[in-house]
Structure formats: structure tokens, C-alpha cells
Amino acid sequence: MSLQRLLLTFCMFYILYSCNNEKEFILENGIIIEKFDSIVKDINRYNHDNRIYRPNSTFIFNYNYSKNGKNYKFEKNGDQWDFTSTDSISSNTVLKYKMGIRSGLKPMIKYNPDYNQTVIMFSYPPIESNNVTGLIENKHNIWVHPPRESMFRILELNPFPFIKSPYEIGNSWTWKLNVGDKWGDYRWKEWNGTILNEMYYEIIDYKKENTTFGVLDCFIVKGTAMSKLGNTKLTAYFNEDFGFIKLDYLNIDGSKIIIALESIDSK
């Protein structure tokens, strides 16, 4: 093959490859998502540009639940779960949880062929339970589904961790979510049917925060969720290298949950 023909073949391949991997960004229900041509079948197409939440890494968080001046964790008892005082911790108590970033799109694509998020799995040792859901990370925004096992089910009524560019104080945006009654619980709030949670976010500050990784610069995102059940709030601390390093929730019943990133295990 002549050099000219070789160069022509290379150019044709490069053009075809580039076209097949082109993507566009579209706004879907307040979140900017990646949209690829239908011929792109790369199972990691939604993960390649993740700077923070990279596949095969695990984010480990500690948490504290407080209500009426008392601090609690939770533990699983058979098919049920209960709050337990931090003074009564046992081998069944969940002290931390893990968020594993998975490669590919399984198992979500099995149920939704158009699934367009990075797949994540939450685990809650010592409970033998895993929750699979997703997050969205791209140059325009980062949106993360919270854990939702046992006590963490209350967070479905709160603003989800969410930040949009430009990362500047004063930037604001909205998002909304329908929340079904399966997320209700007599220990916080029960309702029938589906309620609409309308959320408003704003970057309100940029400051240093003490963490297990040292002192980090963080954007402070204030989120408020409003529904017929009442209001909930989230103050999220976001670092451009480590992601959401602290989440301070005010729940529907006036209780609080503070979640802090403790470590990252990268394989």
C-alpha cells in the first residue's frame, strides 16, 4: 500500500471513529446529560470523562443521625431496622457505608435500554444488602443519587447532591422529582400516592473545610426541597478533586443527617 493510500485510509478511519464517538449534551429535567449516536455501543461511554467518580473506585462515608439532641446510627434486625443510640453500638450497627463506582452499564441497562448514568452500588456493612443506582458526571454538572437503604430512605425527600457549572457563588438552578409513598415511614412521614418535590439550588460560598484528606477548598451548595409534605434542606460541600465531601441534611421531621467522606479506595 502506498503512503498516500495509507494516509487516506488512516484519515477515513479517524473521521469515522470521531463521528461514532461524538456526543451532545442535552437538558433533561434540569440535569445536563450526555447523548451519543445510537451506533455507539461502548459500555463505558458515560464514564470516560469522569474526573472524580471513576469506575472501580470506592468512596467510604461515615454518618451521624440526630434528633431531639440525641445521636443515632441504625442496625438491621431481620427484615426490619431500628435506630440505635451511639452509646449502644453493637456488631449489627451500620457505622459507615460504601459507594462503589462500577464499570459498564449492568445491571441497569437490563431494565432500561436507554440508561445514561454511571452505575453505582451502595453497601452497608455488616448488612448483606446492596443498592444499585446511578450518578451523572460531566463538564456541565454532577448529580448523585443518595443511599436509600433502611434509615437512608428518608433522604429521598431531600435535595440530592447536585452542582452545576459555572462553579461560582451566586449560580443557581432547579430540579424536581416525583417521590412515591414507598419512601414513607412512620418514623418520619407517611403519605399516599406520589408527591412532587421541587428543588432550588444555589452556590452560596467558597471556603476551606477540614477533612480526612487535609484542608480542602469547597464550594458550598445550598439546596431546598419543597412539597406538600413540607420542606427539607441540604448543605453540600463540594471539592473539585474529591467530589461531595460533606452532606448536611435537614430532614422532613426536623432530624438531621451529616455524611462525611472518610476515604477513597482506588484499584
Backbone torsions as a table, in degrees:
resi	resn	phi	psi	omega
1	MET	NA	131.7	-179.4
2	SER	-69.7	159.5	178.8
3	LEU	-60.0	-40.4	-179.2
4	GLN	-63.4	-42.6	-179.8
5	ARG	-67.9	-37.9	178.5
6	LEU	-62.8	-43.3	179.1
7	LEU	-64.8	-39.3	179.1
8	LEU	-64.1	-42.1	178.6
9	THR	-63.2	-42.5	179.1
10	PHE	-62.2	-43.5	180.0
11	CYS	-62.9	-41.9	179.2
12	MET	-63.3	-42.5	179.3
13	PHE	-63.6	-43.0	-178.9
14	TYR	-62.9	-42.2	-179.7
15	ILE	-64.4	-45.8	-179.9
16	LEU	-63.6	-42.3	-179.7
17	TYR	-63.7	-43.7	-178.6
18	SER	-64.0	-42.3	-179.1
19	CYS	-65.3	-40.4	-177.2
20	ASN	-68.0	-22.9	-176.9
21	ASN	-107.6	7.7	175.8
22	GLU	-68.8	147.8	177.4
23	LYS	-139.6	161.6	174.1
24	GLU	-126.1	161.6	178.2
25	PHE	-110.5	130.3	-179.4
26	ILE	-128.0	152.8	178.6
27	LEU	-90.7	121.6	-179.3
28	GLU	-129.5	107.3	179.5
29	ASN	54.4	41.6	175.4
30	GLY	89.3	-9.8	-179.9
31	ILE	-111.1	135.0	176.9
32	ILE	-87.4	121.5	-176.5
33	ILE	-118.6	163.6	177.8
34	GLU	-90.2	136.9	177.7
35	LYS	-127.7	124.2	-178.2
36	PHE	-106.8	158.9	171.9
37	ASP	-60.4	147.0	-175.9
38	SER	-62.1	-20.3	-179.3
39	ILE	-82.0	-9.5	178.5
40	VAL	-80.3	116.1	-176.2
41	LYS	-113.9	6.4	179.8
42	ASP	-56.4	119.5	-175.1
43	ILE	-69.7	-14.3	178.9
44	ASN	-108.6	23.1	-176.0
45	ARG	-62.6	-25.4	179.8
46	TYR	-93.1	1.4	-177.3
47	ASN	-110.6	-20.3	-169.6
48	HIS	-58.3	-35.7	-176.4
49	ASP	-98.2	12.7	176.0
50	ASN	-69.6	119.6	177.8
51	ARG	-91.5	-31.5	-174.9
52	ILE	-103.6	-58.3	-174.7
53	TYR	-93.3	79.5	-174.6
54	ARG	-91.5	143.1	179.1
55	PRO	-54.5	145.8	178.0
56	ASN	72.0	19.6	171.7
57	SER	-113.6	153.4	-178.6
58	THR	-127.2	126.0	179.3
59	PHE	-100.8	126.1	-175.8
60	ILE	-111.6	127.4	-174.4
61	PHE	-121.2	145.6	165.1
62	ASN	-104.9	168.0	-175.8
63	TYR	-152.3	160.8	172.6
64	ASN	-143.0	130.2	175.1
65	TYR	-106.4	133.4	179.5
66	SER	-135.8	143.9	177.9
67	LYS	-155.3	133.7	179.7
68	ASN	53.3	37.9	175.5
69	GLY	80.5	4.8	-180.0
70	LYS	-116.0	147.8	-177.6
71	ASN	-104.9	140.5	-175.5
72	TYR	-137.8	156.9	162.4
73	LYS	-116.7	-167.1	173.1
74	PHE	-139.0	160.1	177.8
75	GLU	-144.6	156.4	-177.8
76	LYS	-98.1	133.1	176.3
77	ASN	-125.6	94.3	-175.7
78	GLY	66.9	-125.5	178.4
79	ASP	-87.6	-2.8	-176.8
80	GLN	-109.9	171.0	174.2
81	TRP	-139.5	156.6	-178.9
82	ASP	-141.0	150.7	168.0
83	PHE	-69.4	146.9	173.9
84	THR	-136.8	136.6	-179.6
85	SER	-61.8	146.9	177.1
86	THR	-65.9	-10.2	174.6
87	ASP	-88.6	-4.4	-175.4
88	SER	-128.7	40.5	-177.6
89	ILE	-71.8	137.3	179.4
90	SER	-127.8	-175.6	179.5
91	SER	-68.8	-13.6	179.2
92	ASN	-93.4	-3.7	-174.9
93	THR	-78.4	135.2	175.0
94	VAL	-85.8	112.7	-178.4
95	LEU	-97.6	-27.8	-177.8
96	LYS	-144.0	167.2	170.0
97	TYR	-137.8	161.3	-177.0
98	LYS	-119.4	142.7	173.9
99	MET	-119.7	104.4	-179.2
100	GLY	-92.3	130.8	178.4
101	ILE	-91.3	118.7	-173.1
102	ARG	-97.6	150.8	175.0
103	SER	-85.1	145.2	178.0
104	GLY	80.0	-164.8	-174.3
105	LEU	-120.3	-0.1	179.2
106	LYS	-78.6	148.0	-0.9
107	PRO	-89.9	2.1	-170.8
108	MET	-63.1	-36.5	-176.8
109	ILE	-67.7	-20.0	176.8
110	LYS	-63.9	-35.0	-177.7
111	TYR	-96.8	-23.2	-179.7
112	ASN	-139.7	99.1	-177.9
113	PRO	-60.0	-20.4	-179.6
114	ASP	-100.0	19.0	-177.3
115	TYR	-58.2	132.3	-170.9
116	ASN	-132.3	34.8	-179.7
117	GLN	-125.1	163.7	168.4
118	THR	-74.7	129.7	-176.9
119	VAL	-80.7	133.1	176.7
120	ILE	-128.3	151.3	177.7
121	MET	-126.0	125.9	175.3
122	PHE	-95.5	138.5	174.1
123	SER	-134.4	153.3	-169.7
124	TYR	-135.3	68.7	-178.6
125	PRO	-60.4	139.2	13.2
126	PRO	-92.3	8.0	179.3
127	ILE	-68.5	136.5	174.1
128	GLU	-87.3	76.9	-177.0
129	SER	-148.8	135.3	176.7
130	ASN	-129.6	135.2	174.8
131	ASN	-114.0	126.8	178.2
132	VAL	-107.1	128.6	178.4
133	THR	-152.2	-148.3	-174.5
134	GLY	-150.1	170.4	172.7
135	LEU	-140.4	163.9	177.8
136	ILE	-125.8	123.5	175.6
137	GLU	-132.9	122.1	171.2
138	ASN	-153.2	-176.8	-174.2
139	LYS	-67.8	-13.4	-176.9
140	HIS	-96.3	-33.9	-178.9
141	ASN	-164.0	161.5	174.1
142	ILE	-130.5	125.6	-177.5
143	TRP	-133.4	130.2	-174.5
144	VAL	-129.8	130.0	174.1
145	HIS	-74.4	134.9	179.1
146	PRO	-76.8	167.0	173.2
147	PRO	-63.7	155.9	-176.7
148	ARG	-148.0	35.2	174.1
149	GLU	-98.4	135.3	172.6
150	SER	51.7	-119.8	-176.6
151	MET	-57.6	-33.8	-176.1
152	PHE	-69.2	-8.3	177.6
153	ARG	-61.0	-24.9	179.1
154	ILE	-61.5	-25.2	-176.0
155	LEU	-71.2	-12.5	177.6
156	GLU	-63.8	-20.9	179.1
157	LEU	-91.6	-3.9	-178.2
158	ASN	-99.0	162.5	170.0
159	PRO	-58.2	136.6	176.0
160	PHE	-78.2	153.5	172.4
161	PRO	-57.8	126.1	-170.3
162	PHE	-161.1	128.4	173.5
163	ILE	-139.4	141.4	-179.1
164	LYS	-122.4	145.6	173.5
165	SER	-79.7	155.0	0.8
166	PRO	-74.3	143.3	177.6
167	TYR	-76.3	85.9	-177.7
168	GLU	-141.9	142.8	175.9
169	ILE	-60.3	131.5	-179.4
170	GLY	102.2	-17.2	177.2
171	ASN	-67.3	133.5	-177.5
172	SER	-138.3	158.1	-178.7
173	TRP	-161.3	172.4	-178.8
174	THR	-130.0	163.3	176.4
175	TRP	-158.7	156.1	178.1
176	LYS	-142.8	156.0	-175.8
177	LEU	-150.3	135.4	171.5
178	ASN	-85.4	130.5	-176.4
179	VAL	-120.5	119.1	-178.5
180	GLY	-79.4	163.4	-175.6
181	ASP	-71.0	-9.0	177.0
182	LYS	-65.7	-16.6	178.7
183	TRP	-88.0	-1.0	178.4
184	GLY	-78.6	159.9	179.6
185	ASP	-159.1	140.4	-178.5
186	TYR	-61.8	-18.9	-178.4
187	ARG	-79.9	-10.4	172.7
188	TRP	-136.6	-53.4	-179.6
189	LYS	-168.6	139.2	174.8
190	GLU	-124.1	150.2	179.0
191	TRP	-155.8	168.5	178.1
192	ASN	-111.6	138.1	177.6
193	GLY	82.5	-153.5	-176.2
194	THR	-115.6	137.2	176.1
195	ILE	-114.1	153.7	177.9
196	LEU	-98.6	122.4	176.4
197	ASN	-101.0	116.1	179.2
198	GLU	-105.3	125.0	-171.8
199	MET	-117.2	140.6	177.5
200	TYR	-123.4	132.2	-179.0
201	TYR	-124.5	150.3	174.3
202	GLU	-153.5	137.8	171.5
203	ILE	-79.9	115.0	-171.4
204	ILE	-107.2	-13.6	-175.7
205	ASP	-163.4	166.8	174.4
206	TYR	-141.8	113.6	-174.8
207	LYS	-152.7	171.9	-179.2
208	LYS	-87.4	144.2	-179.3
209	GLU	-134.0	134.3	176.0
210	ASN	-75.9	127.5	-179.0
211	THR	-137.5	175.3	175.4
212	THR	-69.7	-11.3	177.9
213	PHE	-97.1	5.1	-175.0
214	GLY	105.3	-167.5	178.7
215	VAL	-82.7	119.9	-176.4
216	LEU	-116.9	144.9	172.6
217	ASP	-79.0	130.2	-175.3
218	CYS	-132.3	140.0	166.0
219	PHE	-84.6	135.7	-179.6
220	ILE	-103.3	117.2	-179.2
221	VAL	-106.3	124.8	177.0
222	LYS	-102.0	122.7	179.0
223	GLY	-119.7	139.2	176.6
224	THR	-128.8	131.9	176.8
225	ALA	-113.9	133.5	-177.2
226	MET	-126.0	131.4	176.3
227	SER	-148.8	178.8	179.1
228	LYS	-67.7	-13.9	177.9
229	LEU	-81.3	-21.3	-175.6
230	GLY	134.6	-165.1	-177.0
231	ASN	-114.5	148.1	171.2
232	THR	-130.8	164.2	-176.1
233	LYS	-140.4	156.4	174.0
234	LEU	-141.2	130.3	167.0
235	THR	-109.9	113.4	-175.2
236	ALA	-109.3	134.4	178.2
237	TYR	-105.0	117.4	-173.4
238	PHE	-120.1	126.9	175.6
239	ASN	-112.6	139.0	-172.7
240	GLU	-70.5	-13.0	177.2
241	ASP	-103.9	-32.1	-174.6
242	PHE	-110.4	-7.3	179.5
243	GLY	82.5	-147.0	-179.3
244	PHE	-78.4	105.6	-174.2
245	ILE	-94.8	-15.5	176.8
246	LYS	-153.1	136.9	179.9
247	LEU	-130.2	117.7	-176.4
248	ASP	-113.3	105.1	-173.8
249	TYR	-102.4	140.3	165.5
250	LEU	-111.3	115.4	-169.8
251	ASN	-87.3	174.2	-174.3
252	ILE	-63.7	-24.4	-178.6
253	ASP	-102.3	9.5	-179.6
254	GLY	89.4	-6.0	175.6
255	SER	-75.0	169.2	-179.4
256	LYS	-129.9	146.2	170.1
257	ILE	-128.0	126.8	174.0
258	ILE	-115.1	123.4	-179.1
259	ILE	-115.2	134.4	-179.8
260	ALA	-132.2	136.1	176.2
261	LEU	-71.3	125.6	-174.7
262	GLU	-102.5	-40.3	-178.3
263	SER	-161.8	165.3	177.2
264	ILE	-131.5	127.4	177.5
265	ASP	-106.1	110.8	-179.6
266	SER	-110.2	125.7	-179.5
267	LYS	-89.2	NA	NA
